[in-house]
Structure formats: structure tokens, C-alpha cells
Amino acid sequence: MKRIERKLHKMIEEEGREETARAWARLEARLNEMPQYNTPKKSKKRLSPKLKKILVSCASVAVVVAAGLGFSLGFGLQKPVDEDRYCSANDYVSAPSEKTLKDYVLDYQVSVLYLDWYDEAGEYFNTAYKLKETEEIVCFHETLTDEYWNYVNLYVTDNKTEIDLLSNFNLTTEDKSIINDITVSYMINKDVSYSKFEYQNYRYFIEINFVYTDLDYTEHTFNIVEQLLQSANG
């Protein structure tokens, strides 16, 4: 390997370690700020054993060091797709996005639903999945914490695109319910819920990792889906 190539790889590795350390520091600070409950029952059940695993996953999302790190992201979801397509991991790269889903909606005036929790959320992370050839964003992933510090992962694609990243939703969503006149497929699996639906020209996939376990998981999942659908009304 040429000398300049070795230097470049070393710089990327060092930047990744620094970003990881900063992300962990932010997460640990937020964890210390989590609200405490006076009721013994709720205090005992509030944290699931999966919390650290969830935090690790979210930290990893926040510090993705991809080949395209540092490029300015455009929002490709506003461009209509004429034919069905399937995107595999070989077709796209992922990178953190400084813009939120709401930012893209307001900037590009697209009819994409989002959860407007940014002022109240303990943490949120944004990741864009972008085609290597055209730099079109084929999936946008936003992770936010709700009022109970459950981690809510929202994925958005257009209704012509399938992406291997979301294949887990095809395997797990079995039940159906009608929420605000929209058919929603969902499944509750231990401390995780999966739900998906299509609205206008977009598909929405929601994964909730329950940290606060003293909840009706199905009801809470439906409430979040309803909040997402209500964002269509501004």
C-alpha cells in the first residue's frame, strides 16, 4: 500500500475512535439524566437488561465512518420512482446526517411523515442510506427516545423501493390493525415491537425497543403510529 494510502486509513481510524468516544460521553451523560420514579414498582421495572445493547447500537449508528463520510447529503426520497426496485448492501452506503427528517420535509416540501419530538427527546440520531451510483437517498433512518426513554427507530422509503436493511419487518409483521383509516401491520416480540404501513407515496417502518417495561406494548405502539400519521396535518 502506498504511503499516502496508509496515512489516509490511519486518519479515518483515528477520527472514528474520537467520534465514538464523544458519542459514548453524550450517551452516558443522558443516561445519568434519565428521570427517576418514586413508585417502587415502576422504578424496579423501568430499565430492561437490553439497555446497554441498545445504547451500543445507537452509538454505532451515530459514528458510522463510511467511504462517503463528510459529503453533503441531498434528499432523494422526493424523486418519484417509476419501477419497483430492490437495494442490497452492495448498492448503497450509510452515513450520519446532520439534518433531521423534519428538516428535509421543510427544506424540500415533501409529504413525508415524521415524529416531531426533537425538543423533548433525550437522544436522536439520523442516518441516510444513499445509492453509490446516483447518490440518491433510498432510506432515511431516525432514532429518537420517547417520554419513557424507549428507543423508537423510524425508517422511511418510497413505495417502490425494497431494501435489505428492512427485511426483518417482512418476517415479523403478522397482525393487522386499522389506525386513522390506514392498515398497519405489526408484531410484538418480547421487548421489541415492529410495525409498518404505507401512506401516500411512502412506506414507514417502526421498531420500538422498550426500556420502560411497565407499559402495554401494543397500545404504546399504536399511539406512536397515530402520532406519526397525525403529522400529515401539520
TORKOL-4160 file (C-alpha; in steps of 0.2 Angstrom, whole numbers, padded with zeros to 4 digits, m for minus):
234
<pt num="1" X="0000" Y="0000" Z="0000"/>
<pt num="2" X="0007" Y="0017" Z="m0004"/>
<pt num="3" X="0012" Y="0029" Z="0010"/>
<pt num="4" X="m0002" Y="0041" Z="0007"/>
<pt num="5" X="m0015" Y="0027" Z="0007"/>
<pt num="6" X="m0008" Y="0021" Z="0024"/>
<pt num="7" X="m0009" Y="0039" Z="0031"/>
<pt num="8" X="m0027" Y="0041" Z="0024"/>
<pt num="9" X="m0033" Y="0025" Z="0033"/>
<pt num="10" X="m0024" Y="0030" Z="0049"/>
<pt num="11" X="m0033" Y="0047" Z="0049"/>
<pt num="12" X="m0050" Y="0038" Z="0046"/>
<pt num="13" X="m0047" Y="0026" Z="0060"/>
<pt num="14" X="m0042" Y="0040" Z="0072"/>
<pt num="15" X="m0057" Y="0050" Z="0068"/>
<pt num="16" X="m0068" Y="0035" Z="0071"/>
<pt num="17" X="m0061" Y="0032" Z="0088"/>
<pt num="18" X="m0063" Y="0050" Z="0093"/>
<pt num="19" X="m0081" Y="0051" Z="0087"/>
<pt num="20" X="m0085" Y="0035" Z="0096"/>
<pt num="21" X="m0078" Y="0042" Z="0112"/>
<pt num="22" X="m0088" Y="0058" Z="0110"/>
<pt num="23" X="m0104" Y="0048" Z="0106"/>
<pt num="24" X="m0102" Y="0037" Z="0122"/>
<pt num="25" X="m0099" Y="0053" Z="0133"/>
<pt num="26" X="m0115" Y="0060" Z="0127"/>
<pt num="27" X="m0125" Y="0044" Z="0129"/>
<pt num="28" X="m0118" Y="0042" Z="0147"/>
<pt num="29" X="m0122" Y="0059" Z="0151"/>
<pt num="30" X="m0140" Y="0057" Z="0145"/>
<pt num="31" X="m0142" Y="0041" Z="0154"/>
<pt num="32" X="m0137" Y="0049" Z="0171"/>
<pt num="33" X="m0151" Y="0062" Z="0167"/>
<pt num="34" X="m0165" Y="0049" Z="0165"/>
<pt num="35" X="m0180" Y="0053" Z="0176"/>
<pt num="36" X="m0182" Y="0043" Z="0192"/>
<pt num="37" X="m0199" Y="0037" Z="0198"/>
<pt num="38" X="m0205" Y="0037" Z="0216"/>
<pt num="39" X="m0216" Y="0022" Z="0214"/>
<pt num="40" X="m0206" Y="0006" Z="0219"/>
<pt num="41" X="m0214" Y="m0005" Z="0206"/>
<pt num="42" X="m0210" Y="0007" Z="0191"/>
<pt num="43" X="m0193" Y="0011" Z="0197"/>
<pt num="44" X="m0189" Y="m0008" Z="0198"/>
<pt num="45" X="m0196" Y="m0011" Z="0180"/>
<pt num="46" X="m0190" Y="0005" Z="0171"/>
<pt num="47" X="m0174" Y="m0002" Z="0164"/>
<pt num="48" X="m0174" Y="m0018" Z="0154"/>
<pt num="49" X="m0157" Y="m0028" Z="0153"/>
<pt num="50" X="m0156" Y="m0024" Z="0135"/>
<pt num="51" X="m0152" Y="m0005" Z="0138"/>
<pt num="52" X="m0134" Y="m0006" Z="0136"/>
<pt num="53" X="m0136" Y="m0016" Z="0120"/>
<pt num="54" X="m0147" Y="m0003" Z="0113"/>
<pt num="55" X="m0135" Y="0011" Z="0118"/>
<pt num="56" X="m0121" Y="0002" Z="0109"/>
<pt num="57" X="m0132" Y="0000" Z="0093"/>
<pt num="58" X="m0137" Y="0019" Z="0093"/>
<pt num="59" X="m0119" Y="0024" Z="0096"/>
<pt num="60" X="m0113" Y="0014" Z="0082"/>
<pt num="61" X="m0126" Y="0022" Z="0071"/>
<pt num="62" X="m0121" Y="0039" Z="0076"/>
<pt num="63" X="m0102" Y="0036" Z="0072"/>
<pt num="64" X="m0103" Y="0027" Z="0055"/>
<pt num="65" X="m0087" Y="0030" Z="0046"/>
<pt num="66" X="m0091" Y="0026" Z="0028"/>
<pt num="67" X="m0082" Y="0029" Z="0012"/>
<pt num="68" X="m0093" Y="0045" Z="0009"/>
<pt num="69" X="m0091" Y="0052" Z="0026"/>
<pt num="70" X="m0092" Y="0071" Z="0026"/>
<pt num="71" X="m0102" Y="0073" Z="0009"/>
<pt num="72" X="m0117" Y="0084" Z="0009"/>
<pt num="73" X="m0132" Y="0074" Z="0009"/>
<pt num="74" X="m0146" Y="0078" Z="m0004"/>
<pt num="75" X="m0164" Y="0071" Z="m0001"/>
<pt num="76" X="m0168" Y="0058" Z="m0014"/>
<pt num="77" X="m0185" Y="0052" Z="m0007"/>
<pt num="78" X="m0194" Y="0067" Z="m0015"/>
<pt num="79" X="m0190" Y="0060" Z="m0033"/>
<pt num="80" X="m0203" Y="0048" Z="m0039"/>
<pt num="81" X="m0198" Y="0031" Z="m0044"/>
<pt num="82" X="m0207" Y="0023" Z="m0059"/>
<pt num="83" X="m0202" Y="0005" Z="m0056"/>
<pt num="84" X="m0201" Y="m0007" Z="m0042"/>
<pt num="85" X="m0183" Y="m0010" Z="m0036"/>
<pt num="86" X="m0173" Y="m0019" Z="m0023"/>
<pt num="87" X="m0157" Y="m0012" Z="m0015"/>
<pt num="88" X="m0144" Y="m0023" Z="m0007"/>
<pt num="89" X="m0130" Y="m0019" Z="0004"/>
<pt num="90" X="m0119" Y="m0018" Z="m0011"/>
<pt num="91" X="m0129" Y="m0004" Z="m0019"/>
<pt num="92" X="m0128" Y="0009" Z="m0005"/>
<pt num="93" X="m0118" Y="0017" Z="0009"/>
<pt num="94" X="m0123" Y="0024" Z="0025"/>
<pt num="95" X="m0118" Y="0040" Z="0034"/>
<pt num="96" X="m0124" Y="0051" Z="0048"/>
<pt num="97" X="m0135" Y="0066" Z="0043"/>
<pt num="98" X="m0134" Y="0082" Z="0052"/>
<pt num="99" X="m0152" Y="0086" Z="0046"/>
<pt num="100" X="m0167" Y="0078" Z="0054"/>
<pt num="101" X="m0182" Y="0071" Z="0044"/>
<pt num="102" X="m0192" Y="0086" Z="0048"/>
<pt num="103" X="m0178" Y="0097" Z="0041"/>
<pt num="104" X="m0179" Y="0088" Z="0025"/>
<pt num="105" X="m0198" Y="0089" Z="0024"/>
<pt num="106" X="m0197" Y="0108" Z="0027"/>
<pt num="107" X="m0182" Y="0111" Z="0015"/>
<pt num="108" X="m0189" Y="0101" Z="0001"/>
<pt num="109" X="m0208" Y="0102" Z="0004"/>
<pt num="110" X="m0211" Y="0084" Z="0003"/>
<pt num="111" X="m0226" Y="0075" Z="0011"/>
<pt num="112" X="m0216" Y="0063" Z="0022"/>
<pt num="113" X="m0222" Y="0060" Z="0040"/>
<pt num="114" X="m0210" Y="0062" Z="0055"/>
<pt num="115" X="m0211" Y="0062" Z="0074"/>
<pt num="116" X="m0209" Y="0080" Z="0080"/>
<pt num="117" X="m0200" Y="0075" Z="0096"/>
<pt num="118" X="m0184" Y="0084" Z="0094"/>
<pt num="119" X="m0186" Y="0097" Z="0108"/>
<pt num="120" X="m0191" Y="0083" Z="0121"/>
<pt num="121" X="m0181" Y="0068" Z="0115"/>
<pt num="122" X="m0167" Y="0063" Z="0126"/>
<pt num="123" X="m0157" Y="0057" Z="0111"/>
<pt num="124" X="m0160" Y="0057" Z="0092"/>
<pt num="125" X="m0149" Y="0050" Z="0078"/>
<pt num="126" X="m0151" Y="0052" Z="0059"/>
<pt num="127" X="m0144" Y="0040" Z="0046"/>
<pt num="128" X="m0146" Y="0041" Z="0027"/>
<pt num="129" X="m0143" Y="0026" Z="0015"/>
<pt num="130" X="m0138" Y="0033" Z="m0001"/>
<pt num="131" X="m0135" Y="0024" Z="m0018"/>
<pt num="132" X="m0117" Y="0023" Z="m0023"/>
<pt num="133" X="m0120" Y="0026" Z="m0042"/>
<pt num="134" X="m0133" Y="0041" Z="m0041"/>
<pt num="135" X="m0131" Y="0047" Z="m0023"/>
<pt num="136" X="m0150" Y="0046" Z="m0021"/>
<pt num="137" X="m0156" Y="0043" Z="m0003"/>
<pt num="138" X="m0166" Y="0027" Z="m0004"/>
<pt num="139" X="m0169" Y="0026" Z="0015"/>
<pt num="140" X="m0169" Y="0038" Z="0030"/>
<pt num="141" X="m0167" Y="0031" Z="0047"/>
<pt num="142" X="m0171" Y="0042" Z="0063"/>
<pt num="143" X="m0169" Y="0035" Z="0081"/>
<pt num="144" X="m0177" Y="0045" Z="0095"/>
<pt num="145" X="m0181" Y="0042" Z="0113"/>
<pt num="146" X="m0199" Y="0044" Z="0118"/>
<pt num="147" X="m0205" Y="0050" Z="0135"/>
<pt num="148" X="m0201" Y="0034" Z="0143"/>
<pt num="149" X="m0184" Y="0033" Z="0136"/>
<pt num="150" X="m0189" Y="0019" Z="0124"/>
<pt num="151" X="m0179" Y="0019" Z="0108"/>
<pt num="152" X="m0190" Y="0022" Z="0093"/>
<pt num="153" X="m0182" Y="0018" Z="0076"/>
<pt num="154" X="m0191" Y="0026" Z="0061"/>
<pt num="155" X="m0186" Y="0021" Z="0043"/>
<pt num="156" X="m0194" Y="0029" Z="0028"/>
<pt num="157" X="m0193" Y="0023" Z="0010"/>
<pt num="158" X="m0203" Y="0027" Z="m0006"/>
<pt num="159" X="m0216" Y="0014" Z="m0010"/>
<pt num="160" X="m0207" Y="0007" Z="m0025"/>
<pt num="161" X="m0191" Y="0003" Z="m0015"/>
<pt num="162" X="m0187" Y="m0013" Z="m0005"/>
<pt num="163" X="m0170" Y="m0013" Z="0004"/>
<pt num="164" X="m0162" Y="m0027" Z="0013"/>
<pt num="165" X="m0160" Y="m0017" Z="0028"/>
<pt num="166" X="m0178" Y="m0019" Z="0032"/>
<pt num="167" X="m0180" Y="m0037" Z="0028"/>
<pt num="168" X="m0183" Y="m0041" Z="0047"/>
<pt num="169" X="m0200" Y="m0031" Z="0045"/>
<pt num="170" X="m0206" Y="m0043" Z="0032"/>
<pt num="171" X="m0203" Y="m0058" Z="0043"/>
<pt num="172" X="m0210" Y="m0052" Z="0059"/>
<pt num="173" X="m0225" Y="m0042" Z="0055"/>
<pt num="174" X="m0240" Y="m0053" Z="0056"/>
<pt num="175" X="m0255" Y="m0044" Z="0064"/>
<pt num="176" X="m0265" Y="m0030" Z="0057"/>
<pt num="177" X="m0275" Y="m0016" Z="0063"/>
<pt num="178" X="m0283" Y="0000" Z="0056"/>
<pt num="179" X="m0277" Y="0017" Z="0063"/>
<pt num="180" X="m0284" Y="0033" Z="0056"/>
<pt num="181" X="m0290" Y="0023" Z="0041"/>
<pt num="182" X="m0273" Y="0016" Z="0037"/>
<pt num="183" X="m0269" Y="m0003" Z="0038"/>
<pt num="184" X="m0255" Y="m0006" Z="0050"/>
<pt num="185" X="m0245" Y="m0022" Z="0051"/>
<pt num="186" X="m0237" Y="m0026" Z="0067"/>
<pt num="187" X="m0229" Y="m0038" Z="0079"/>
<pt num="188" X="m0224" Y="m0038" Z="0097"/>
<pt num="189" X="m0209" Y="m0049" Z="0101"/>
<pt num="190" X="m0203" Y="m0049" Z="0119"/>
<pt num="191" X="m0197" Y="m0031" Z="0122"/>
<pt num="192" X="m0197" Y="m0025" Z="0104"/>
<pt num="193" X="m0212" Y="m0020" Z="0093"/>
<pt num="194" X="m0212" Y="m0019" Z="0074"/>
<pt num="195" X="m0225" Y="m0010" Z="0064"/>
<pt num="196" X="m0226" Y="m0004" Z="0046"/>
<pt num="197" X="m0238" Y="0004" Z="0034"/>
<pt num="198" X="m0239" Y="0014" Z="0018"/>
<pt num="199" X="m0246" Y="0032" Z="0017"/>
<pt num="200" X="m0247" Y="0041" Z="0000"/>
<pt num="201" X="m0230" Y="0038" Z="m0009"/>
<pt num="202" X="m0220" Y="0032" Z="0006"/>
<pt num="203" X="m0218" Y="0017" Z="0017"/>
<pt num="204" X="m0214" Y="0018" Z="0036"/>
<pt num="205" X="m0206" Y="0005" Z="0047"/>
<pt num="206" X="m0206" Y="0007" Z="0066"/>
<pt num="207" X="m0196" Y="m0003" Z="0078"/>
<pt num="208" X="m0198" Y="0001" Z="0096"/>
<pt num="209" X="m0185" Y="m0006" Z="0109"/>
<pt num="210" X="m0194" Y="m0005" Z="0126"/>
<pt num="211" X="m0183" Y="0001" Z="0140"/>
<pt num="212" X="m0198" Y="0005" Z="0151"/>
<pt num="213" X="m0206" Y="m0011" Z="0153"/>
<pt num="214" X="m0222" Y="m0006" Z="0163"/>
<pt num="215" X="m0232" Y="m0002" Z="0148"/>
<pt num="216" X="m0245" Y="m0010" Z="0136"/>
<pt num="217" X="m0233" Y="m0013" Z="0122"/>
<pt num="218" X="m0247" Y="m0014" Z="0109"/>
<pt num="219" X="m0256" Y="0001" Z="0114"/>
<pt num="220" X="m0240" Y="0011" Z="0115"/>
<pt num="221" X="m0235" Y="0005" Z="0098"/>
<pt num="222" X="m0252" Y="0011" Z="0091"/>
<pt num="223" X="m0250" Y="0028" Z="0100"/>
<pt num="224" X="m0234" Y="0031" Z="0091"/>
<pt num="225" X="m0241" Y="0026" Z="0074"/>
<pt num="226" X="m0255" Y="0038" Z="0077"/>
<pt num="227" X="m0244" Y="0052" Z="0081"/>
<pt num="228" X="m0234" Y="0049" Z="0065"/>
<pt num="229" X="m0250" Y="0049" Z="0055"/>
<pt num="230" X="m0256" Y="0065" Z="0063"/>
<pt num="231" X="m0240" Y="0074" Z="0057"/>
<pt num="232" X="m0248" Y="0074" Z="0040"/>
<pt num="233" X="m0260" Y="0088" Z="0046"/>
<pt num="234" X="m0245" Y="0099" Z="0051"/>
